[in-house]
Structures are given as C-alpha cells and as structure tokens.
Amino acid sequence: MNEIEYEHLKRKIRQLIQIDLNNYKENQMMRRLDGFISRAKATDIAQYCSKLDGDPMEIAKLRNFITINVSEFYRDQVHFETLRKMVFPSLLRNSARLNIWSAGCSDGQEPYSIAMILDELTPGIKHRVFATDIDKESLSKGNAGGPYQPAEVRNLPQTLLMKYFYFGEDGYTVNEKIRERIIFSQLDLTRDKFPIGFDLIVCRNVTIYFSNETKRILSLNFQNALKENGILFIGATETMLDAADLGFQRVHPCFYKKVTNPISESPKVFSSAI
Ligand SMILES: C[S@@+](CC[C@H](N)C(=O)[O-])C[C@H]1O[C@@H](n2cnc3c(N)ncnc32)[C@H](O)[C@@H]1O
C-alpha cells in the first residue's frame, strides 16, 4: 500500500476501532497490514475498507490482528522465577500488601500467574492486582477465569495447576479464590489516564509494534505510576532505551526499578488521548 492508502486506512481504523496507528512503527505496520489484507482476499485498500463497513466479524478480526492478544501462563518461565525468587521478596520487605498492575493483560494469563505466585508466597494476604487491556473480549474471558487450553498452561508448575484450576470439558478454569483477587478493566495505554501508586507494573509484549516515541512516552507514564523503588517488568524480547534518562535502573533482565525522577521529562499525554 502507498502512503495515501495508509492514511485512508488509518482514518478508517481510528473511526471503527478507536486505535491510532500513529503510535505504531509505520513501515512494519504497513507490511503487516498488506499481508493481512491480501489474506482477507481484498483486491485493494478501498475494497477492504468497504468490506469492513457493517461487518462486525471482519472488524473484530482486524482489531485482533492489530492488538495481537496471544498469551500464556508463566510466559518466559525464567523471568517469572526471577519475579518469585528475587523481585517479590524484595518488594514484600517494604510493603506487606502489594499494589500491582498488569497492563495489556490479554485473557488474564499474566495477572493470574502473578496472583498464584503471591498466594504461594504470602498465603491469605489479599494483594491488589489490577489487570487492564484495550480488548473487551479478552477482558471478559479473563474475568470468567478462562477456560484456558492446555497449550496456555503448559509452562505452569504442576503444583499451581493442581491447586488453582478446575479441569473440565472446555479446558482449565481458575478457581474463585484467585479470581476474586483480580480487578479487570478496559484501558487503552495510548489514550487513557494511568492509575498510580503501584509497587509493580507488568507490561510485557504489548509495545513491541509501537514506535520508539510512543514507547518512550509509555515508559515515562509508567515511571510516574510507580511508587518510589517500584518495579517495571517488561517482555523477554524488549529493552528500555535510555532507562537512566527515564528514571529507571535495570536490576535484572526484564526488570527495571524506579530510581529518580526522569531527567527533564514529565509524564506525557498522547496526541490520540481524548
Ligand atoms: C501479545 S499480548 C500480551 C499479553 C501478556 N502481557 C503477555 O505477555 O503474555 C498483547 C496485549 O496488549 C493489548 N494491547 C494492545 N494495544 C494496547 C493498548 N493500546 N492499550 C492496552 N492494551 C493494548 C492487546 O489487546 C493484547 O491483549
């Protein structure tokens, strides 16, 4: 597609699914959309846009394609082990009840993994786990506790699987004890105001297609949303550019601690914000 077609598609996507593609890496997004649209058997962008009109299924497919909501429990095990063995013990020394935000939580696999680890470490303590995503369908599966397919739970230690799930015909469903620990809520990281006061923010595999400028603004906003010495947990394939300038220090692979106020920067509002 050319620039003019991309501009047209961006307007259409913003109008139909309220996602601002200006926050994404342009060349990469154009390439991905080209592939997606040809698989949708549209001859050109104009035809694809008219195909979208009045077709909720096609709109949902496009939204899922852009946001990519694949997830699993204990994704990248090694980093969940760092969380369990090093990060939580250190945070728990300063605060008996933690305030945690899973930002871009997909169907709930990530916040539930966190709630299970915490229940093992501090039985009976009700930490607050706030789980947000842009995608309503994902949130409703999360809220229902599943059901999840065997592939989604394959990394979970067997003890956690036995302790925190029911197994039925549809798959694995999280039990009430863990479900009641999570508050699911819709939030668009590029439009909505951030909640604040967190010991830990987990934002993994959400910003991989975002532009560097959008990632920088998000890091500043996460920094502002963390308590002093709070931790940001990012994805295994991600790195934070200019961590020190943004007021972070890398303490383990994928874990960044809030250390100071960012150099000459304050939290930003996106141009797409309403
Ligand atoms: C690949 S999943 C990652 C899920 C989980 N964090 C993990 O690592 O397994 C990316 C999630 O980010 C969500 N997402 C994408 N753009 C978003 C935005 N602007 N605001 C909030 N969530 C967003 C998607 O809906 C999707 O559920």
The ligand as an SDF file (V2000), in Angstrom:
LIG
                    3D

 27 29  0  0  0  0  0  0  0  0999 V2000
    0.6650  -10.1820   22.9730 C   0  0  0  0  0  0  0  0  0  0  0  0
   -0.4940   -9.7420   24.2000 S   0  0  0  0  0  0  0  0  0  0  0  0
    0.4910   -9.7810   25.6560 C   0  0  0  0  0  0  0  0  0  0  0  0
   -0.2480  -10.3440   26.8350 C   0  0  0  0  0  0  0  0  0  0  0  0
    0.6120  -10.5170   28.0740 C   0  0  0  0  0  0  0  0  0  0  0  0
    1.0830   -9.2500   28.5620 N   0  0  0  0  0  0  0  0  0  0  0  0
    1.7680  -11.4430   27.7950 C   0  0  0  0  0  0  0  0  0  0  0  0
    2.9060  -11.0100   27.7070 O   0  0  0  0  0  0  0  0  0  0  0  0
    1.5260  -12.6490   27.6320 O   0  0  0  0  0  0  0  0  0  0  0  0
   -0.6940   -8.0000   23.8940 C   0  0  0  0  0  0  0  0  0  0  0  0
   -1.9130   -7.4070   24.5710 C   0  0  0  0  0  0  0  0  0  0  0  0
   -1.8040   -5.9890   24.5410 O   0  0  0  0  0  0  0  0  0  0  0  0
   -3.0880   -5.4600   24.3100 C   0  0  0  0  0  0  0  0  0  0  0  0
   -2.9480   -4.1080   23.7690 N   0  0  0  0  0  0  0  0  0  0  0  0
   -2.5290   -3.7510   22.5330 C   0  0  0  0  0  0  0  0  0  0  0  0
   -2.5600   -2.4180   22.3950 N   0  0  0  0  0  0  0  0  0  0  0  0
   -2.9940   -1.9150   23.5770 C   0  0  0  0  0  0  0  0  0  0  0  0
   -3.2340   -0.6020   24.0710 C   0  0  0  0  0  0  0  0  0  0  0  0
   -3.0470    0.4810   23.2980 N   0  0  0  0  0  0  0  0  0  0  0  0
   -3.6880   -0.4600   25.3390 N   0  0  0  0  0  0  0  0  0  0  0  0
   -3.8930   -1.5480   26.1230 C   0  0  0  0  0  0  0  0  0  0  0  0
   -3.6920   -2.8130   25.7250 N   0  0  0  0  0  0  0  0  0  0  0  0
   -3.2450   -2.9960   24.4640 C   0  0  0  0  0  0  0  0  0  0  0  0
   -3.7230   -6.4450   23.3540 C   0  0  0  0  0  0  0  0  0  0  0  0
   -5.1450   -6.3540   23.3320 O   0  0  0  0  0  0  0  0  0  0  0  0
   -3.2010   -7.7730   23.8670 C   0  0  0  0  0  0  0  0  0  0  0  0
   -4.0990   -8.3680   24.7620 O   0  0  0  0  0  0  0  0  0  0  0  0
  1  2  1  0
  2  3  1  0
  2 10  1  0
  3  4  1  0
  4  5  1  0
  5  6  1  0
  5  7  1  0
  7  8  2  0
  7  9  1  0
 10 11  1  0
 11 12  1  0
 11 26  1  0
 12 13  1  0
 13 14  1  0
 13 24  1  0
 14 15  1  0
 14 23  1  0
 15 16  2  0
 16 17  1  0
 17 18  1  0
 17 23  2  0
 18 19  1  0
 18 20  2  0
 20 21  1  0
 21 22  2  0
 22 23  1  0
 24 25  1  0
 24 26  1  0
 26 27  1  0
M  CHG  2   2   1   9  -1
M  END
$$$$
